[in-house]
Amino acid sequence: MASISLALEDFYASQPGSTTTVALHVADCKDDEITATSAVQVLVRTALNDASQVPAIASLVQLFHWRQVVPIYEDSDFGRGIIPYLVDALQDVDARIPYRSVIPSAPTDDQIQAELNKLKTMQTRVFVVHMSSDIAARLFVLAHDAEMLADGYAWIVTDSVGNMFSSFDQRTINSMQGVLGVRPYVPPSDKLINFPPRFVSRYRQQNPGAPDPANPNVFHLWAYDTAWAIALALRKVGPLTQGFQTPSPQNSNSSNDLSMLAVSQDGPGIIDAIRATKFQGISGEFVLADGQLQASVFEVFNVIGNSYQNAGFWTPNFGLSKNLIVSSGSSGIVGLNTVIWPGGSVQPPRGWEWPVAGKKLQIAVPVKPTVNPFVNVKKNVATGKFDVTGYCIDIFEAVMREMPYAVPYEYVPVVDPNIATNITLSYSEICYEVSLKKYDAMVGDTTIIINRSMFVDFTLLYTESGVQMVVPMRENWSKSLWVFMKPIETRLWVAILVVFLFTGFVIWLVEHRESRYFGGTAGKQLDNIAYFNFQALLSVPRDPKLKKWLSKFALINFVLLVWLLEKLYSASLTSMMTVQLQPTVVDLNQLISNGDYIGYQSGSFVKDLLKSLNVDQRKIRSYRTDQYAEALMKGSWNGGVAAIVDEIPYLKLFMSKHCRNHSIIGRVYKTGGFGFVFPKGSPLVGDMSRAILKVTEGDEIVGIERKWLGLDEGACNSLTNAFEMGSVITWSSLKGVFFITISLWGIAGIIYMVINFSPWWQGRGQVQEAVAELVIEHANGDARDERAWPIERNGHLVLHLRGNPPPPAQ
């Protein structure tokens, strides 16, 4: 009432001359809202819908990666109303509600304590409290005494508690240390700063002798803004003239019947005016939508010490932020400021713990009918317990050692109780029992597939994923007429021919002026060049002798290239002309078209995969892994199969013992790989997945794989893959050699051009040749005559040392 009277007083002081005024009528409703509404003939609701704060709560759950949340609410329409919205919002952030804690609307301390004891025995440690402030105050005092406001716990209160925080006594506040709260944000303003002392003063006037009230909360601010909104709307509407119409009382004897409320004839106009009213009030922006007050910003607060601190804000458009973001241009950091959690820690709780009365984690382990390196269960006669070993078990135990906390567990071998031979249930059946929480988890070579993930959660995979097939290899002789051409691909043959011709041309170009062998008619020259190059293919030709060093350089390049090609060609042709192993089939479609039988591992999902790939169910046969070799040896038409289709880890294990005459081949059908199984929503999944990453990225997994799945290197290293044995020599594999050869030829060509076309070089060459001719002529002529007569012979300058000058040229 103090807030409303202050609002009307302030409004008319700021709006003088109003023709319509609001009169305040005070009546005791005796906790009966319907009677109060009937008495004053008006109903206006200017409060937030409880569901409006649910997205902010879900954002907190998502921020801290919590996967389970337990709501604690009072058993009333008010308490239950928020639950459907909370369930939907948590599902959107991949969290769920494993249990709902309901507190009576008028509880005793024993009832509250009993519910807290039940919560304490559960794993979930994240609670959302939605109830009236007086019940919440009692709840937190009792929870604190039960040591549930300690490390590992997270408490979030809704605005029903947060808005009334100022009314709590010190004992309650001390019990709430570390609690997070969500409530509508009230922006600071001068009017808001001056409001508390005015409110206390007006309250004293209206309630003489009563103790001073606590600081005004948001409800007082909403009341102030509501009165202001009504006065503003009435001013717009003008004087009211039509009065009220009261229904006939003959159909009801209760004053609480909504149908008996008097209806104002001016009501529609007033309601429309109120709904259209918008202004900046003391509590923030006043906007009505769908009959509800709208709040665009929620404040997240953290109870610390004697009061609370702001931890951040939430807005529909920008989510959680340390600073208020009201537009895309505003600055803000996603997340929250430092939060002090129950127990005084700044490290966010992981959201769950082992309960006080918890038992060991029951780990289901599938029992294999034979010894298996992936998972093997053997009963210890001495102790009467089961020894569980294998690749998957070692990986699981390594992961558990990487967990940030200790998790007690024990293995429970799973067999079909209806079968006396102790054959294990199918993996999907065990997964279903985990979903029913008969077991806490399942560890084994369990593949992550979509059908299973519908009712259980998987950790991150820890093995290579995919399904492929293994087939026998058979001997295959190459009988092709043109097999001698196959070692070298067509493009490379063309490249060799080009090099062959170009080498002959280079040698002819350099030598034809000096060598009679490369002279003569064009036909003779071509014949000699071709014959010379064919000699070079077999050995370095000795006749004719090359006189120019450039032609020798070109020949050396050609011989080296021929030598390399000859070695590669011989090796490839030899492998093609000898016995080699070839796969009997190359893909699944060939098996289907041939009508061959296909094998798979008993109990595996691969059978369903094969049927989905249109394989005739009558052509599918199941085997244990130790029966694969025998089934493949018999073949499709002798009681065996033409191929085994299984997951890659199993095939690699098979190949470690049978790699000499089998091959993994065909398309890889992707699967999820092996993962550990947990019930839906298990809080262990996230921590287990992070621990798996540490193990698989470290060195320990290498030792585990070598221990259980390591290949027999002595048996398989000497083998050559059938496809590599007959590999073709390609242009792409030798183009580097050709590039080097061509580059060297290019250098030789440049030198040749300089020698033959440079004027300086030509002059120098003529002088050198003249000197040479001088020595020859002098040695054979008359030494007594030292005169030199220059003559020209065959385009060269010659000094003739004879007594008489040479006769003139004819």
Buried (B, 14 or more C-beta within 10 A) or exposed (E): EBBBBBBBEBBBEEEEEEEEEBEEEEEEEEEEEBBBBBBEBBBBEBBBBBBBBBBBBBBBBBBBBBBBBBBBBBBBEBBBBBBEBBBEBBEEBEBBBBBEBBBEBEBEEEEBBEBBEEBBEBBBBBBBBBBBBEBBBBBBBBBBEBEBBBBBBBBBBBBBBBBBBBBBEEEBBBBBBBBBBBBBBBEEBEEBEEBBEBBBEBBBEEEEEEEEBBEBBBEBBBBBBBBBBBBBBBBBBEEBEEEBEEEEEEEEEEEEBEEBBBEBEBBEBBBEBBBEBEEEBBBBBBBBEEEBBBBBBBBBBBBBEEEBEBBBBBBEEBBBBBEBBBEEEEEBEEEBBEBBBBBEBEEBBBBBBBBEEEEEBBBBBBBBEEEBBBBBBEEEEEEEEBEBBBBBBBBBBBBBEBBEEEBEBEBBBBBBEEEEEEBBBBBBBBBBBBBEEBBBBBBBBBBBBEEBBEBBBBBBBBBEBBBBBBBBBEEEEBEEEEEEEBBBBEEBEEBBEEBBEBBBEBBBBBBBEEBEBBBEEEEEBEEBBEEBBEEBBEEEBEEEEBEBEBBBBBBEBBBBBBEEBEEBBEBBBEBBBEEBBEBBBBBBEBBBEEEBBBBBBBBBBBBEBBEEEEBEEEBBBEBBBEBBBEBBEEBBEEEBBBBBBBBBBBBBBBBBBBBEBBBBBBEEBEBBBBBBBBBBBBBBBBBBBBBBEBBBEEEBBEEBBEEBBBBEEEEBEEEEEBEEBBBEBEBEEBEEEBEEBEEBBEEBBEEBEEBEEEEEEEEEBEEEBBEEBBEEBBEEEEEEEEEBBEBEEEEEBBBBBBEEEEEEEE
